[in-house]
Amino acid sequence: MSGYSRDEMMTVAAARQLRDGQVCFVGIGLPSAACNLARLTHAPELVLIYESGTIGTRPDVLPLSIGDGNLAETADCVIPLPEVFSYLLQAGRVDVGFLGAAQIDRFGNLNSTVIGDYAAPKTRLPGAGGACEIAAHAKSTFIVAKATPRSFVSELDFRTSAGFMSGNGERKKSAATGAGPTVVITDFGLLAPRDDDELALIALYEGMDLPQARSMVGWDLQCHDSVATLAAPSDTELEILRALQSRTRDAHRTRIFPKDNPA
């Protein structure tokens, strides 16, 4: 891939999955960039909710954290966090929830708790946060993660958030109200569930091929009947994304190092 980075391709690919008017529970980082790119291009009526309780926010720059003041300043309203979960998420009013994790398995289950044995882990991770509730109750979830055999694993060290559990309809038999993972956006392409709930390759980025994709996943990656090739980011998408990121860098540099106190 030339002319753009893999991060930019992932951001554009995620943005393209969003539809105008959807209600999205947004995370910091690439999901935030993707949602705001969509809002600035093809989905101006996208409703963004951040975990700090900001509803319908339209930030000029990407936030440093969910507590960034720019989110509250540009929001339609700000409500307490418990109400976000009870009146919006658990009530079925969130169309898309973005999730990431340290590990994902072939059924879209996620681990953000520990690497290694739970009682004596090699690495203790930040934990669930609100991921379990998003995974259970959002109408659909988009998972965004760079792929390596260490992160896309055949078996999780710990299941923090449920995707399709063990597959073959197990999620549908559970109490989870949401549909589960709709798409997994990686740095080689897109995965989507098959009829048996296993994640399979549905699209590749330009310049990537199936052997490369399979080398980046820790299970025997299968394909849908048809595997598309996603178009490279357009000049307009890149221009708007890079302008957003440039404004973000300038704004945060000024906030962290004000001109009257550059040290």
Buried (B, 14 or more C-beta within 10 A) or exposed (E): BEEBEBBBBBBBBBBBBBBEEBBBBBBBBBBBBBBBBBBBBBBEEBBBBBBBBBBBBBBEBBBBEBBBEBBBEBBEEBBEEEEBBEEBBBEEBBBBBBBBBBBBBBBBBBBBBBBEEEEEBEEEBEEBBBBBBBBBBBBBBBBBBBBBEEBBBEEBBBBBBBBBBEBBEBBEEEEBEBBBBBBBBBBBBBBBBBEEBBBBBBBBBEEBEBEBBBEBBBBEBBBBEEBEEBEBBEEEBBEBBEEBBEBBEEBBEEEEEEEEEEE
